């Protein structure tokens, strides 16, 4: 059965995580922009919806490395996010910052954009580390309480807290877009050494991982937390 073009992008990825590959390749935002229809997303990205639908349907039969996210309970999803995405950031952000510094020192004279890239990545790292720390200290413990049938126990409203996190996700997406632009879409220059290549590969992977990370929180975890709180209120 052909995928209806009115379906929301985020819903399509929740059903088949492998579809995120297609959206990444054609430039469709399925994390922060996952609440729009497939038709509208294709129009905004300047791609034909027929071709995208064809490619999305091809992903349905593939075995994906992701577990069945839609069937996970909230607690299981939180554990998955920490293990797959937060732990990845803890090791990858320091590595990439060191690598960018090394490449900028060696190639900065011929590639002045590397100086701006170094500054932009430093800001991204600081923001991501602060953001993930708050999630683990405040949001994820609130999920545990909700799953036990207890109040979320957060300052203010849960909706305001999650809304703040979503806004930070949007800001992260914009910073990643700037990094992509500074690297010309992670294009490898002719004079690139192996460290330069490794830097670009690492930045591209960071962007992909962060898109998956944000999608799981915005489209799966946060709606379930809000729904659980509403159920408890009766």
N, C-alpha and C positions, 0 to 999 in steps of 0.2 A: 504494500500500500504506500502510495506516495506521501511524503511528509507534507502536511498542510502548511502553507506559507504564513498563516496567521499564528502558528505556534511561536512561543517565546524562545529566544535563543538559549537562555539559561536552562529552561526545561529540557530542551533537546540534549544539552550536554549532561544534565542529570541522568537522563535515560541511558545514554551511551557516551561515556567519558571520552572515547576515542574521537568523537565528533569535534572535540576541541582542536585537534590537529588541523582539520579543515578550516575552522574559523581563524586559527593562528595564521595559516598560509594566505588567506584572502583578506586579512586585516579587519576581521569582525570582532568586536569586544564582547566576550561572553561572560565576563566577570562583573565589572561595574556597570556595563551596558547590557546585561543579560535580561533585562525586563522589557525588551522591545521585540516586536515580531520579526520573524525571519525575513519577510518581505522588506520591512523598513530598514533592517540592518544591512541587507544586500544593496539597497538603493544608496544608503549613506556611504557604503564602502566602494561603490562604483563597480559592482560585479553583478552578473545576471543571476537571478534567483534559481533559474532552471539548472544551471551548471552547478551551483552550490548544493541544491537538493540532490542532484545525481551523486555528487561526491559524499554527501552526508549519508545517503543510503548505502554506499559502499562500505562505510564504517560499521554498519550494524552487525555484520557477520564476523568482524574481527575479534580476536581475543585480546583484550586490553590489560595492561599491567595494573590498572586501578581495580580495587574491589568494587562491589556493588554498593555505591555510596547511598543510593536512594533507600536501600533496605537497612542501613545502619541506624542504630539508636543514637541519641544525642551524645551519650558518654563515649561510645565507640568512635563516633565521628571526631570528637575532641581529641581522643588519644591518637587517632590517625593524623589529624592536623599537626599535632605537636611532633610526632615521630617523623612524619614525612616532610613537613615544611618548616616548622620552627627549628628542629635540629639541623636541617640543611642550612638555614640562614646562620645559625651559630658558627658553623664551620666555614661556610662559603664567603660570607661578607668580609671577614678579616683576610682571607686568602686573596680575594679579588682586590681589596684595597692595597695590599702589598704589591700585587702584580701590576696594578694601574700605576703605582708610584714608580716601579722599576721601568715600565714602558715609557712613561712620561720623561723620566730622566734620560733615557737612551734616545728617544725619538722626538722629544718635544720641540727641538729646533726646526725640524722639517714638518712637524704636525702640531702647530700651536693649539689646535682644538683639544689636545690631550690635557692641557692645563685646566681648561674648563670642565672636561670630563672628570678629572681628579676631584675638583671641588664639588661637582654635582653628585658624584658617587659618595663622597664623604657625608653630604647632607642626607642622601638616601639611606645610608647605613645607620646614621644616628636616628632617623625617624623610624626605620623598621625595628631597630632594637628597642626603642622606647615603646612602640606600638605592641610588639609581641610580648614584652614584659607586662604591659597593662592587661593584655588578654589573659595571660597565665595567672596574674595576681587577682583580677577582678571578674572578667567575663566568664572564664572557664569554671572557676569555683561557683559562680552563680548558676551555671548550667547543672553542676552536680547537685546543688540544693533543689533546683526545680525538678530534677529527675527523681529526687527522694520525696517529692511532694511538699517541699518547704518553700517559703517565699524566696525570691531571688537574693534578697539581702544586699542590695546595692544602694548607694547614695543617689537620691532622686529616682527617676523612673527607669525601668529596664529599656523602654523604647528610646529614651534620650541617650542612654549609654551606647546602645547598639547603633543608633543614628550617628553618633560621634565616630564610632569605629568605621562605619561605611564612608563617611566623609574623608577620613584619613586614607581609606583604600583608594578613593578617587584621586587624592593628592599623590599617592604613591604611583598610580597609573600614569599621571601626568609627568611625574619625574622620570619614569621609565621611558616614556615617549621622547623626552628631551635627550636622554642618554642614547636612545636609538638614532635620533637625528644627528647627534654629535659624532656618532660612529658611522654615519651614512648607511644605516641599516645593517650594521655589523659587517660591512664590506671590508675585505682584507686588502690593504694597500700593497703595491708592488714591492716596497722596501721592508715589508713586515718580517720581523724575526719570529722565532717560535714562541717567545713570550708574548709578543703582540697578538699572534694567532690564538694563543691560549686565553688571553684576556678577552678577545672578542667572542670566542666560543663560550667562555664563562658568563659574560654579560648576556648573551642570547639565551643561555639556559636559565639564568636568573629571571629574566623576563617571562619565559614560559612557565617556570615554577610558580612565580608570583601570581600570574594569571589564574593558574589552577587553585592556588591557595585562597585568593580573594573570592573566587567563584564558590568554593566550598563553604565559606563563611557567609557571604552575602545571600546566596541562593538556597543553601541547605540548612546550615546551623542556626543562623539568626532567626529565620522565619519559624523554625521549630521551637526555639526558645520563647518567642513571643506567643506562639500558639499555645504552648504548655502553660504559660502564665495566665492566658485568657481562660483556659479550661479550669484552672484552679480557682479563678475568681467566680466561676459559675455563670 
